[in-house]
Amino acid sequence: LALPATKLSPRFRIPQSPISPYVDYGNANHIMDALLFKVNRNLPDYIYLGDLGGPFNFAECFFLGLENGIHRDGDATIFMTGNVAQFNCPFRMKDVGINCTWSEPDLFLHGTCNAMTPKVAISSGMGILEEHGQHPYLTEFYVSTMEPITTDITGLIGFNWLAEDIANLILRNAEDAITSVIENQVADVFQDILNTIIIP
């Protein structure tokens, strides 16, 4: 992303000598919400995953639900260690998953399948080195929990006995895809936004 660099507002400065090394104060949430606003503006609506293959020839797969954004799922906190501020904040993403076409050539069957989860919880950490010209950086960004994935399969009229096999395969593919997209592509967009911030 070709994003313009911006200086961190003075009101976002981290206190140099906090009374306690563990600080939880109002503008921590404000900082995270401002960052998430920019992240969500730069997320695509979907990501093309290509062909996943397998016995049911999963093809033309897309990751869906990014337009729903990523949101704070609790309070942000700051832990001070020397001149490094460590932000921690739980995030959530809602209604994300994958859509693919499938086919069973021997039976001349084909259709589509969706596999979606209503909520993914994400554990995140961000470090800020309090030195002029530095950028904040992600210290962690991973899927901590995922609510059960549900499937919707078309094209099985008269062949319902295949539904369980297709559902089990698409569920495994969906869990891997959801985790991979969030921990890689979404994390990359987040870091791209952090790279536009310059510590004054």
DRENTI-794106 format. One record per residue (C-alpha): y, x, z; residue in one letter. Coordinates in steps of 0.001 Angstrom, whole numbers, plus 500000, padded with zeros to 6 digits. Example, Ala and Ser with C-alpha at 12.3 -4.5 7.8 and 13.67 -1.06 7.14 Angstrom:
495500512300507800a498940513670507140s
This chain:
500000500000500000l503467501283499136a505217500129502285l508683501323503354p508918503389506512a510842501870509380t511982503228512719k510655501661515875l513315499504517464s514753501005520688p513690497894522613r510078498817521776f510367502242523455r507621503008525958i508889503860529481p508584507612530113q507881507450533852s506144504184534734p505501503401538386i501819502842537579s499827504416534732p498581500917533840y501409498779532510v501267495170531336d504725493911530458y506289491355528158g507149493372525102n503573494678524698a502621491240523365n505821491165521322h504954494490519686i501439493324518812m502650489986517445d505226491758515264a502554494123513939l500129491279513241l502818489394511345f503153492354508984k499390492885508768v498780489249507824n501448489400505110r499557492291503529n496001490954503793l494532489590500540p493212486039500495d489726487314499641y487826490496498773i485365490825495896y482088492251497212l480189492355493927g476435491806493664d474323492059496817l471008491657494956g467816490940496869g464949488572496014p467393485726495353f469781487827493267n472918487268495320f475760487941492887a479509487466492418e479984487626496184c483379487200497806f484597487670501358f486589484560502285l488977483554505057g491398486469505171l494233484051504455e493634482708508000n494885486047509308g494169488066512417i495656486963515727h496053488140519293r493357486655521555d494812487615524922g497449489861526436d498169493334525135a498185496097527744t499477499665527783i497928502635529552f500109505732529888m498500509186529757t501110511924529698g503229511311526613n500648509078524925v500820505288525212a497477503581524628q497757499927523591f494705497686523942n494557494136522678c491788491655521823p492096490031518399f490365487123516699r489726486016513129m488704482445512338k486582480883509602d485549484011507717v482395484691505724g480953485173502267i480261483086499184n477710484133496544c475773482719493653t471981482905493925w469117482475491489s465315482252491392e464461482974487720p460730482176488038d461593478614489101l464705478348486894f466797477672489983l470342478746490721h473217477686492914g475802478914495399t475662479733499080c478307480028501784n477814481757505126a480749481349507518m481468482027511177t484115480040513079p485305483055515098k485033486835515210v486306488737518255a487725492207517639i488342494994520128s491321497139519184s493175500136520507g496330501886519292m497814505181520396g501467506220520272i502381509863520787l505915509869522166e507231512562519858e509892512305517170h508541511524513712g505029510539514820q503224507380513668h501117505054515840p497408505264515088y494328503131515652l491965504494518287t489406501719517853e488965498601515758f485546496972515815y483787493606515902v482756492909519495s481263489415519120t480661486914516345m480013483212516774e476903481816515033p477065481798511230i476335478552509396t475173478279505791t475700475808502955d473382476148499944i473521474237496658t470987473991493835g467854473241495866l467161469626494900i463403469212495198g462911472775496492f464049472463500093n461232474781501189w463260477657499746l466302476872501867a465112478732504978e464307481909503030d467683481882501250i469542481045504473a467885483884506419n468784486421503734l472371485285503278i472851485241507073l471862488911507327r474094489822504387n476993487810505829a476869489439509262e476889492910507706d479671491996505254a481901490406507900i481557493417510181t482119495915507359s485200494204505899v486895493829509292i486103497347510510e487104498967507222n489415497005504894q491219495026507622v491506498129509811a492912500059506821d495639497455506299v496484497631510015f496741501425509872q498869501212506703d501353499095508656i501315501559511558l502034504367509089n505348502712508233t506527503036511850i508309506224512844i508794507135516497i512541507864516971p
